[in-house]
Amino acid sequence: MTSQPQLHQRGPEIQQFGTVAQLPVALSHDARMYSCQRLNRILADTQFLYALYKKHHWGMRGPTFYQLHLLLDKHAEAQLGLVDVLAERVQSLGGVAVGDPRHAAEITAVPRPPDGVEDVAAMLSRLLEAHEIILADAHDAAARTVGLGDDGTQDLLVSQVIRTGEAQVWFLAEHLVVTPLVQQ
């Protein structure tokens, strides 16, 4: 015995991405496979939405800097919570959650922003576009998974992904409404 850690270990892949292990969750293989595929796509998009929120949080500028800096950080934390819940749902269905950001980049539908900093309206518009992509996919997946008997996935999508996304869209969109600060 030695107290030296055995570093640089590698092992065989014990479950391939895109497969589902048989778990006694009272759902068919096809239902679990479908749900895992849809959840992984939403998971990848949510990972990128989280990263987009952080990018814009750090790059915020202008007279609303403080308020938006805090708001974007709060929204990012909520998206990070969804990342964990989505990944755990995939795993609980016997699937493999997309966990590597390079893999997520291959399957996300969220467009890549420029590497630099855009103006505030463009940053908020990008966030709204990413939310719309996720919300459209989540609505469609929720409707289809309930038809397959996967009430758990449907509930997660509606009660967490959709409700969180819709609330965040409302808060962001209101920052793009042009109104006078003072009524004359």
N, C-alpha and C positions, 0 to 999 in steps of 0.2 A: 504494500500500500504506500502511496505517496500523497502528499497534500498539494502537489502540483496539478493545476487544472489541465485537462486534456483539451488543448485548443485546436482550432481549425478542423473540426469534425464535419463530415458530410454524411448524409444518409440517403437511402432510396426514398423517392416520393411515394408516400403511402396512400394518397388519394389524389387523383388528377383533378384539376380545375374543370368544371363543366360536368362533373359526375355527382351523383347523390348516393350516400350510403343508406342502407335500409335501417330506418329507425321506427319504433312502434308508435307513430304519431297519428295513426288512423287516416292517412292520406295516401293516395296511390303514388306510385313511382312517377307517373306522368305529371300529376299535379305538383309534386315536390320539385321535379325537374323544371317545369315551367316557372314556378314561383321563384326558384333560385336564379334562373336566368334573368328574369325581370328585376328581381331585387338587386342582383349584382350590377345591372346597368344603372339603376337608380343610386346604388351605393357609390359607383364610380363618379357619377355626376355630382352627388352630394359631397364627395371628397374634394372635387374641384371647386364646388361652390364655397366650401369652407376655406380653401386656399385663396380663392378670389376675394372673399370677405377680408381675410388677413392682409392680402396685398393692398387692397384699397384702404383698409384701416391704417396701415403704415404710411400710405401715400396721400392721405387726406390733406387738403389745403383749403385756404379761404376763410371767410367770416363765420362759416358754420363748422369750422374744424372741430372744435371741442365736442359739440353735440353729435356730429356724425362719427367722429373717432370712437366715441363711447358706444353709439348705436351699432356700428359695424362690428365692434368687438363682441357686444352682447349677441348679435345675430350669429356671428361665427361660432360662439360657444354652443348655441342651440343646434347649429348644423353639425358640430363635432359630436354632440350627443346623439343626433340621428345616425351618424356614421356608425357608432357603436351598436345602436339598436338594430339597424339594418344588417350589419355583419353578423350579429348574434342570431337574427332570424334565419339567415341563410344557413348558418351552422346548425341551428336547431332542426332544420328540415333535412339535414344530412349532407348539405352541400359544402362547398369551399368558398368562403368569402374572398372577393378581390381585395387584397391587402397591400400589394406592392404598388406604389404610385406610378411606376413605369407601366405596369399592367393596366391600371385604371386609366392611364392616358390613352391606351390603345382602344378602350371601349367607351369612353365618355363622349357625349354629344355636346358638351359645353365648349363653346369656342375659346380658343386661347387668346388672352389679351396681349397687348404689346408688352414688351419687357419693361418699358419706362412707365411714367406716371401720366395719366390723362387728366382732363379737367373733371371737376366733381360731377357734372351732369352725365358725362360719358361713363364714369365709374358706376354711378347709380343705374344707368341704363343697362350696362353689362350685367350687373347683379340681377336686375329685373328679367333680362333675357334668360339668364341661367335658371332662375326660379321658374319661368314659364316652361322651359324645356322639361324640368323635373316634374312640375305639376301636371303637365299634359301626359307624361309617361305614367305618373302615379295614378291619375284618374283612370287611364286605360287599364293599367295592371290591376287596380282594385276591382274594376268591373269584371275582368276576366278571371281573376283568382277566386272571386266569390262563386262564379259559375262552376269552378272546379272543386268547390267544397272547402277551399282554404280560407276559412273565416279569420284565422289568426293573421295571415298576411294582409288580407283586406282591411282588417281592423287597424293594423300598424300603419298601413298606407294612408287610410282616411284620418284616423285620430291623431297621428303624429306627423307624418310627412306632409300631408295636404294642409292640415290645420296650421302647422308651424309655418309652412311656405306662404299660405294666403295671408297670415298676419304680417309676416315680414315684407311681403309685396306691398301691402297697404302702407306700412311705415315708410318704405323707400319711395313709393310713388308720390306720396304727399310732399316729399322734398323736391319734386320736379314740377309742382304746381306753382305758377308764377302769380303771386298776389302781392299787392303793396303792403309794406310793413305797417303803415299808418293810414287810416282813412282820413280823407280831407273833406 
